[in-house]
Amino acid sequence: MKTGLLRLLAGAAMIAMAANTVHAQSPDESAAQDIVTRQLEAFLAGDFDEAYSYASPGIRKLFPSLEQFMSMVRTGYLPVLRPGNYAFGRMENLADGRLVWEVLIQGPGGEDYTAVYFMERQGDGSWKVDGVSLRRGAAGMT
């Protein structure tokens, strides 16, 4: 195994051990996690229209065209665009009803990153990605 992958798995294990209790995911949590997975898989497949479809209305307002959205992703979120491996870490319910997921990502060069996904529930009950904060290192190691 590559050293980066081992660090990524070690970081995921640290997150799991740090949790005080383990709980089954609610249907909302599962649905939000599924959207993050679908967006990452769409990026990997080169289906940028689909990846853009998972962006919240707020993100679409900031980046009103697919070209603007992809320019932003290519310049600031390359590990999200081309993840080598990824694993879900901690999740938190925010007071405003949004969910936050930590996603541990191995970037295309083997470096470890933590992508923090802010998920927003839509009027129809679906979830959309409302922002991503990316930092180097696996969670618990930064």
C-alpha positions in Angstrom: 0.0 0.0 0.0 1.1 3.5 -0.6 2.2 5.6 2.4 -0.4 8.3 1.6 -3.2 5.7 1.6 -2.0 4.3 4.9 -2.0 7.8 6.4 -5.5 8.3 5.0 -6.7 5.1 6.6 -5.0 6.0 9.9 -6.7 9.3 9.9 -10.1 7.7 9.3 -9.4 5.2 12.1 -8.5 8.2 14.4 -11.8 9.8 13.6 -13.7 6.6 14.3 -11.9 6.1 17.7 -12.5 9.8 18.7 -16.3 9.4 18.3 -18.0 9.0 21.7 -20.8 7.0 20.4 -21.6 5.2 17.2 -25.0 5.7 15.7 -26.8 4.5 12.7 -27.2 7.1 10.0 -30.5 8.7 9.7 -32.2 8.6 6.2 -31.2 12.3 5.9 -27.6 11.6 6.7 -27.5 8.7 4.2 -29.1 10.8 1.5 -26.7 13.7 2.0 -23.7 11.3 2.0 -25.0 9.8 -1.2 -25.0 13.2 -2.9 -21.4 13.7 -2.0 -20.5 10.3 -3.3 -22.4 10.9 -6.5 -20.7 14.2 -7.1 -17.2 12.7 -6.5 -18.0 9.8 -8.8 -19.4 12.2 -11.5 -16.1 14.2 -11.3 -14.1 11.0 -11.7 -16.3 9.9 -14.7 -15.8 13.3 -16.4 -19.6 13.9 -16.2 -19.3 17.6 -15.1 -23.0 18.3 -15.9 -24.0 15.8 -13.4 -21.4 17.0 -10.8 -22.8 20.6 -11.3 -26.4 19.3 -10.7 -25.5 18.5 -7.1 -24.5 22.2 -6.4 -26.9 24.2 -4.2 -28.8 27.2 -5.6 -26.3 29.4 -3.7 -23.3 27.8 -5.4 -25.1 28.0 -8.8 -25.7 31.7 -8.2 -22.0 32.3 -7.5 -21.0 30.1 -10.5 -24.0 30.5 -12.9 -22.5 28.4 -15.7 -20.9 25.0 -15.9 -17.8 26.5 -17.3 -17.4 28.9 -14.3 -18.1 26.1 -11.9 -15.5 23.8 -13.5 -13.0 26.6 -13.6 -13.4 27.1 -9.9 -13.1 23.3 -9.2 -10.1 22.9 -11.5 -8.2 25.8 -9.9 -9.0 25.3 -6.2 -10.3 21.8 -5.7 -8.2 19.4 -7.7 -8.2 16.7 -5.0 -12.1 16.7 -5.2 -12.0 16.7 -9.0 -9.6 13.7 -9.1 -9.6 11.9 -5.8 -7.5 8.8 -5.6 -9.4 7.3 -2.7 -11.8 8.8 -0.3 -13.5 7.9 2.9 -16.2 9.6 5.0 -15.3 10.8 8.4 -17.2 12.9 11.0 -20.6 14.3 10.4 -22.3 17.1 12.3 -25.8 18.5 12.2 -25.8 22.3 12.3 -28.4 24.4 14.1 -29.5 25.8 10.7 -30.5 22.4 9.5 -27.4 21.8 7.3 -25.1 18.9 7.6 -21.3 19.0 7.5 -19.3 15.9 6.4 -15.6 15.5 6.6 -14.4 13.5 3.6 -10.8 12.2 3.7 -9.4 12.4 0.2 -6.1 11.2 -1.3 -5.3 13.7 -4.0 -4.0 12.8 -7.5 -0.4 13.2 -6.3 -0.9 10.9 -3.3 -1.2 13.8 -0.8 -3.9 13.6 1.9 -6.6 16.2 2.2 -9.7 16.8 4.3 -12.7 18.2 2.3 -15.4 19.5 4.6 -18.8 19.4 2.7 -21.6 21.7 3.8 -24.9 20.1 2.7 -28.2 22.0 2.4 -31.6 20.5 2.4 -33.8 21.8 -0.5 -37.5 22.5 -0.4 -38.3 19.2 -2.0 -36.3 17.3 0.7 -33.3 16.5 -1.4 -29.7 17.6 -0.5 -27.3 19.7 -2.4 -23.6 20.6 -1.8 -23.6 24.2 -0.4 -19.8 24.6 -0.1 -16.6 22.7 0.4 -13.6 23.7 2.5 -10.4 21.9 1.5 -7.3 21.6 3.6 -4.1 19.5 3.4 -3.8 16.5 5.7 -6.2 14.0 7.1 -8.6 15.1 9.8 -7.0 14.8 13.2 -3.5 15.2 11.6 -3.7 18.9 10.7 
